[in-house]
Amino acid sequence: MSYRMFDYLVPNVNFFGPNAISVVGERCQLLGGKKALLVTDKGLRAIKDGAVDKNPALSAGGRDRGGDL
């Protein structure tokens, strides 16, 4: 089996900082995206305020929250 090399450009936008999660859905919608990749760590996941688990901003504009990896 032979493979062919190809280029695939995936433009990305990164934003971060305090309360950045509150604009995820809005930014995703503005960019025409359907899903967002949210990268976090054990420390943020351990916070019990639900910022990562159940945030309406992650579903804003009808965007899919997806699941955990």
Buried (B, 14 or more C-beta within 10 A) or exposed (E): EEEEEEEEEEEEEEEEEEEEBBEBBEBBBEEEBEEBEBEEEEEEEEEEEEBBEEBEBBBBEEBEBEEEE
